[in-house]
Amino acid sequence: MDSAPWKIFQHNGSDVIIDVDGGITINGNTAKPFPSEISHAAICDQGLVATWVEHELRLARMALLSLEDDVKDGISKAELRLNRNKAMVENSTWCHIVDAEPLALTANEDKIIFALWTRGIYCIDSSDNEIWRLPLFELETKSPPRSNDVTAIHIVDEEVFVWTRGGKYRIICLETGEILDEKTLEIECDLENVFNHNSKFLLSSKDGWAWEVENGEIRVARKLRGTIQDAVFDGDDWRIISWRNDIILRGESLTRKELGVQLIEKENKWMVLDNQGEFTPHMELSE
């Protein structure tokens, strides 16, 4: 892998590694099925569903790649310039031209849920059949620009939690798309990411604030040195990587040498994948 890692997924006992340039590595083989970075990705029952965004050409794709087949190289950036309205993700099960910015995406088994800027929130199955769609959040007067943009989506049992940058969230029935509840956290925030474990959510704001929210109530608030790159709940507390820090939400923090990318459990130990592609233990002093 020539580029720094962006995210790792586990599929049938193998690592699926996505790098920052849109390359996908499986079993040591790397391919780039579309000449742009991947902005969102998730694993569903049929493989890897992702969005590819080419900011320079102002275009995007959403596609499903079967991980039972080889991932193959697609066209070059130069070819994309000449064929921008027809080029698709190479060897994809299905692929769409996306006419609005993908804001968030998640998947669980055969359900894929995503949000598009100015368009709506959609639920499809892994065979690309639409199940339901909903309008986006209504913009309130005097709200900061784009505060109602969707920033994260989570599937929790039979419910879908959709979060906005301004701290509003919606609970939706997974099967029917019925809006079960809509609430606003009484905090000033510009959420960049939201992490989930069962009924617990960890919110990360662009100014460094982090909040643990459970059942609609804020349990912990803490100011960090930077935004959260990744976080997992280990059964007792949230393990966090933020800029060059390893953090326990209710505990201490340690400085690490390289930038952390993702927290992954290996052999019952929490490890940090860094931007050099190396694994080091979480919350252990760097040499």
C-alpha positions in Angstrom: 0.0 0.0 0.0 1.6 3.2 -1.2 -0.8 5.7 0.5 -1.6 6.2 4.2 -4.5 4.2 5.5 -8.0 5.8 5.8 -10.0 2.9 7.3 -9.9 -0.8 7.8 -12.9 -3.2 7.7 -13.1 -6.8 8.6 -14.8 -9.1 6.1 -14.8 -12.9 6.3 -11.6 -12.9 8.4 -9.7 -10.6 6.0 -8.8 -7.0 6.3 -10.2 -4.6 3.7 -7.9 -1.6 3.8 -9.0 1.7 2.2 -6.2 4.4 1.8 -6.5 8.1 1.6 -6.4 8.2 -2.2 -9.2 5.6 -2.8 -7.1 2.5 -3.1 -8.6 -0.7 -1.7 -6.3 -3.5 -0.5 -7.5 -7.0 0.1 -5.1 -9.9 0.8 -2.1 -7.8 -0.3 -3.6 -6.8 -3.6 -4.4 -3.1 -4.1 -6.6 -1.6 -6.8 -8.3 1.8 -7.3 -11.7 1.2 -8.9 -12.4 5.0 -9.4 -9.9 7.8 -9.7 -10.8 9.7 -6.5 -10.8 9.4 -2.8 -13.5 7.5 -0.9 -15.5 9.8 1.4 -17.8 7.3 3.1 -17.8 3.5 3.3 -19.5 0.7 5.1 -19.8 -3.1 5.0 -23.2 -4.7 4.2 -24.2 -8.3 3.5 -23.2 -8.0 -0.2 -19.9 -6.3 0.2 -18.5 -2.8 0.5 -20.7 0.2 -0.2 -19.0 3.5 -0.6 -19.1 7.0 -2.1 -16.3 8.3 -4.3 -16.0 12.1 -4.5 -13.8 14.1 -7.0 -13.9 17.6 -5.8 -11.9 19.1 -8.7 -14.4 17.8 -11.3 -17.4 18.3 -8.9 -18.7 14.8 -9.3 -19.4 11.8 -7.1 -20.4 8.1 -7.4 -22.0 5.6 -5.0 -21.4 1.9 -5.6 -21.4 -1.5 -4.2 -18.3 -3.7 -4.6 -18.6 -7.5 -4.0 -15.7 -8.5 -1.9 -16.0 -12.1 -3.2 -14.6 -10.8 -6.5 -11.3 -9.1 -7.2 -11.3 -5.4 -6.8 -10.0 -4.0 -10.1 -8.4 -0.7 -11.3 -10.7 1.7 -13.0 -10.1 4.5 -15.4 -7.5 7.2 -14.9 -8.2 10.8 -13.9 -7.5 12.0 -17.4 -10.0 9.5 -18.8 -12.5 10.6 -16.2 -12.2 14.2 -17.4 -13.3 13.1 -20.9 -16.0 10.7 -19.7 -17.2 12.4 -16.5 -20.9 11.8 -17.2 -20.7 8.1 -17.9 -17.7 6.6 -16.1 -18.6 4.2 -13.3 -16.8 2.4 -10.5 -15.0 -0.6 -12.0 -16.4 -4.1 -11.4 -19.1 -2.8 -9.2 -22.4 -4.7 -8.5 -24.3 -1.5 -9.0 -23.2 2.2 -9.3 -24.9 5.5 -9.5 -23.9 9.0 -10.4 -24.6 11.1 -7.3 -25.8 14.6 -8.0 -25.3 16.0 -4.5 -22.6 15.8 -1.9 -22.8 12.6 0.2 -23.0 13.7 3.8 -23.1 10.4 5.7 -23.5 6.7 5.1 -24.0 3.5 7.2 -25.0 -0.1 6.6 -26.1 -3.1 8.5 -26.9 -6.5 6.9 -29.1 -5.7 3.8 -29.9 -2.1 4.8 -27.9 0.9 3.5 -28.8 4.4 4.8 -27.3 7.6 3.5 -27.9 11.4 3.3 -27.3 13.7 0.4 -26.9 17.5 0.8 -30.1 19.4 -0.2 -31.7 16.1 -1.3 -32.8 13.9 1.7 -32.2 10.8 3.8 -32.5 7.4 2.0 -32.8 3.8 2.9 -32.1 1.2 0.2 -31.4 -2.5 0.4 -28.1 -4.0 -0.8 -29.7 -4.9 -4.1 -30.3 -1.2 -4.7 -34.0 -1.1 -4.1 -35.3 2.0 -2.4 -37.2 1.2 0.9 -37.9 4.7 2.1 -36.8 8.3 1.9 -37.2 11.3 4.1 -36.7 15.1 3.8 -33.7 16.7 5.5 -34.0 18.7 8.7 -35.8 22.0 8.5 -33.5 25.0 8.9 -34.4 27.2 11.9 -34.1 30.9 11.8 -30.8 32.4 13.0 -29.1 29.0 12.8 -25.5 28.9 11.6 -24.9 28.0 8.0 -25.2 24.3 7.2 -25.9 23.5 10.9 -28.7 21.2 9.8 -26.4 19.2 7.5 -26.4 15.5 8.4 -23.0 14.6 10.0 -23.5 11.0 11.1 -26.0 8.1 10.8 -26.2 5.0 13.1 -28.3 1.9 13.1 -29.2 0.8 16.6 -31.3 -2.4 16.7 -34.4 -1.4 14.7 -33.9 2.3 14.9 -31.9 4.8 12.9 -30.2 7.8 14.6 -29.4 10.7 12.3 -27.3 13.6 13.7 -26.8 17.1 12.4 -23.8 19.4 12.8 -25.8 21.7 15.1 -26.7 18.9 17.6 -30.2 18.0 16.4 -31.0 14.3 16.0 -33.8 12.3 14.6 -34.8 8.7 15.6 -36.4 6.8 12.6 -37.9 3.3 12.4 -35.5 1.3 10.3 -38.2 -0.8 8.5 -40.8 1.9 7.7 -38.9 5.3 7.8 -41.4 6.6 10.3 -39.9 9.5 12.3 -40.3 8.4 15.9 -38.7 11.4 17.6 -36.7 14.5 16.9 -34.7 16.3 19.6 -32.0 19.0 20.0 -29.1 18.9 22.4 -28.9 22.3 24.3 -25.2 22.8 23.4 -23.3 25.0 21.0 -21.5 22.7 18.6 -20.4 22.0 15.1 -20.3 18.2 15.1 -17.7 16.6 12.9 -18.4 13.0 13.9 -20.5 10.8 16.2 -19.5 7.4 17.6 -21.9 4.8 18.9 -22.1 1.8 21.2 -25.6 0.6 21.9 -27.5 3.5 23.6 -24.3 5.5 24.1 -23.1 8.2 21.7 -19.9 10.1 21.7 -20.1 13.5 19.9 -17.0 15.3 18.6 -17.2 19.0 17.8 -14.8 20.8 15.5 -13.6 23.0 18.4 -12.4 20.0 20.4 -15.4 19.5 22.7 -16.6 15.9 23.2 -19.8 14.8 24.9 -21.1 11.4 25.9 -24.9 11.3 25.3 -27.1 8.4 26.6 -30.9 8.3 26.4 -30.9 12.0 25.3 -28.9 13.2 28.3 -25.3 14.5 28.4 -23.3 12.4 30.8 -19.8 13.7 30.2 -18.4 16.9 28.6 -14.6 17.3 28.0 -12.5 19.6 25.9 -9.8 17.9 23.9 -6.8 19.3 22.1 -8.3 18.3 18.7 -11.2 16.6 17.2 -11.7 12.8 17.6 -10.3 10.7 14.8 -11.8 7.4 16.2 -13.4 6.2 19.4 -14.6 2.9 20.8 -16.4 1.9 24.0 -14.4 -0.8 25.7 -17.1 -1.8 28.2 -16.0 0.6 30.8 -15.2 3.9 29.1 -14.5 5.4 25.7 -11.1 4.9 24.2 -10.2 7.9 21.9 -7.5 8.9 19.5 -7.4 12.6 18.9 -4.6 14.2 16.8 -1.4 12.8 18.5 -3.2 11.8 21.8 -4.5 8.6 23.2 -7.3 9.3 25.6 -9.7 7.6 28.0 -12.8 9.9 28.2 -13.0 9.9 32.0 -9.3 9.4 32.5 -5.9 10.4 31.4 -4.3 11.1 28.0 -0.9 10.1 26.5 1.0 11.5 23.5 1.8 9.3 20.6 4.5 9.7 18.0 2.5 9.2 14.8 -1.0 10.4 14.0 -3.7 7.8 14.9 -6.2 6.7 12.3 -8.3 4.0 13.8 -8.8 1.9 16.9 -8.9 -1.9 16.3 -9.1 -4.8 18.7 -6.4 -7.4 18.1 -6.0 -10.5 20.3 -8.1 -8.8 23.0 -6.0 -5.7 23.1 -6.9 -2.3 21.7 -4.4 -1.2 19.1 -4.0 2.1 17.1 -3.5 2.1 13.4 -1.4 5.1 12.6 -0.9 7.1 9.4 2.3 5.1 8.6 0.3 1.9 8.5 1.7 0.6 11.8 -0.1 -0.8 14.9 0.8 0.3 18.4 -1.1 -0.3 21.7 -3.6 2.3 22.8 -2.6 4.2 26.0 1.0 3.1 26.1 3.8 5.6 26.1 5.6 5.9 22.7 9.4 5.4 22.7 
